[in-house]
Amino acid sequence: QVQLVESGGGLVQAGGSLRLSCAASGLTFSNYAMGWFRQAPGKEREFVVYINWSGQITYYTDSVKGRFSISRDNAKNTTYLQMNSLKPEDTAVYYCAAGRSLVVRTRPTGYDYWGQGTQVTVSS
């Protein structure tokens, strides 16, 4: 079975950094694009970033561009989200997702598998 396991969330002060990890199993990792989404209370799940199968193509939502950086290590079946200069508005549950043959990359419906989510809380 496919499993995505996230780690690295927590509480951080504004301006701080966190690195989220998402370890995948049960799939051929290099066949999948990976995405990160986030969902704050009362809001819809929001696209953050995706990375293609090889790591050569990335796309960030405007609100995180320049602060967040996605990467992947196909040998470790893991994708990472480095989050710097965190702001209170970044507070959300962050989810990693995997998708193959994606048509839509910036909506949750474009992805096939999801992690459990990890809470990121940025205090002011």
Disulfide bonds with the S-S distance in Angstrom:
Cys22-Cys96 1.91
